[in-house]
Amino acid sequence: MKELQETPPERLMNHNLVERKFDIYINEPFQSGKELTFLKEALDNNWLSTEGEQIQFFEQQLKNYINVEHLTLTNSGTSALHLALITLGIKEGDFVICQSFSFVASANPILYQKAIPVFVDSEEETWNMDPDFLREAIEYCLRKGKKPRAIIMVHTYGIPAKINKIKSICREYEIPLIEDAAEALGSTYFDQPAGSLGDLSILSFNGNKIITSTSGGALIAQNDEIIRMARLVSNQSKDENNPHNHVRLGFNYKMSNICAAVGRAQMHDLDKRVTRKREIFQLYKTLLSDCKEIQFQGEEERSISNRWVTTLTANRKNFNKIITEKLLKYKIESRYLWKPIHLIPYFKEFSFFGDQTCGRLHDCGVALPSGLGLAQSEQERIAELIYQELK
Ligand SMILES: Cc1ncc(COP(=O)(O)O)c(C=O)c1O
């Protein structure tokens, strides 16, 4: 076969393909060392598609780790969440309750389905869905004549939400709970793994997560019917008995075998990753212990977070701006805490229940570099820069 000539554009010829914007990124991917082995296996077997043994291995590893039976891989956490809503039959005009303090992907799929999001504030301890405001939001929907069709709760920054309280409200009103565990793989709540705590749950493996498959996600459900439907819809709803027919509106949401090879490799040292993330958090806590103004995101008793990202707040005006700008001067990436989704322009028209806790977190909080390859000396430097601003 004639080889195609690959001629890179001039600017890429020096192999410095993409310029590094920061010396220290907030969450740089970290390789386990097994990636090449499994990628080679996939290439040797020529499974360069959304079928293949790497997918089967990665799925099985996740099932074992989270201790669930029904799981399917997807090409992103967002598509997994969209599939969750589709399989629950959520449609135009339905109410779906969602935590406001999260990455926007937690709520976007509600709009994909033309459903109506109703946002709920966070409580002060874990910064996740406040059970009291959740109840208010449900009552609001009932007064409007419609029971919410689902509740999307998040373990933001990997910290488990107050799930027992949230679950008991879900049971009382008989509303399915979707657990957005995109950031929380490796966290546990009362010894149960994040990803196994909802009626449906989702994970993300994009490049900044505790394990990455370069991009990807997973949908987990308590019964196989949901997962079978999700597999169908994620494969363009191709008719099993007639490949020329499609049984309903479908999507292209399957994970590729190449991505699964990377995910499989990363799963090998997941427990060590959690330990390392917790060490990073502990070191920041120790280094900043003299700053009485600083408060770290809290874990509820009997919950263990993967501490995906170390997050903190300080009771000082413009703290988020001051710290991120200071670190940027030294080419260190940091971020404001999530902008509450109900304040994002295209979500502003929807209802919100709360006392603006999530708005305060956004205004006075930052997320610090927490990559698995972070050196102690780098953390010391970051802490010193924060000290200089708080003096
Ligand atoms: C809380 C939360 N939900 C959903 C997603 C969506 O995942 P993905 O980026 O894999 O689509 C992410 C991650 O980006 C997230 O942080």
The ligand as a Tripos MOL2 file, in Angstrom:
@<TRIPOS>MOLECULE
LIG
   16    16     1     0     0
SMALL
NO_CHARGES

@<TRIPOS>ATOM
      1 C1        -18.7140   17.0040   38.1000 C.3       1 LIG1
      2 C2        -18.4990   16.6550   36.6610 C.ar      1 LIG1
      3 N1        -19.5320   16.1410   35.9600 N.ar      1 LIG1
      4 C3        -19.4010   15.7790   34.6890 C.ar      1 LIG1
      5 C4        -18.1910   15.9270   34.0210 C.ar      1 LIG1
      6 C5        -18.1180   15.5750   32.5850 C.3       1 LIG1
      7 O1        -17.1300   14.6470   32.2770 O.3       1 LIG1
      8 P1        -16.3980   14.6740   30.8460 P.3       1 LIG1
      9 O2        -15.4510   15.8140   30.8380 O.co2     1 LIG1
     10 O3        -15.7200   13.3420   30.8110 O.co2     1 LIG1
     11 O4        -17.4610   14.7890   29.8270 O.co2     1 LIG1
     12 C6        -17.0910   16.4260   34.7280 C.ar      1 LIG1
     13 C7        -15.7510   16.5470   34.1370 C.2       1 LIG1
     14 O5        -15.3050   17.2000   33.3600 O.2       1 LIG1
     15 C8        -17.2440   16.8360   36.0650 C.ar      1 LIG1
     16 O6        -16.2280   17.3630   36.7360 O.3       1 LIG1
@<TRIPOS>BOND
     1     1     2 1
     2     2     3 ar
     3     2    15 ar
     4     3     4 ar
     5     4     5 ar
     6     5     6 1
     7     5    12 ar
     8     6     7 1
     9     7     8 1
    10     8     9 2
    11     8    10 1
    12     8    11 1
    13    12    13 1
    14    12    15 ar
    15    13    14 2
    16    15    16 1
@<TRIPOS>SUBSTRUCTURE
     1 LIG1         1 GROUP 0 **** ****
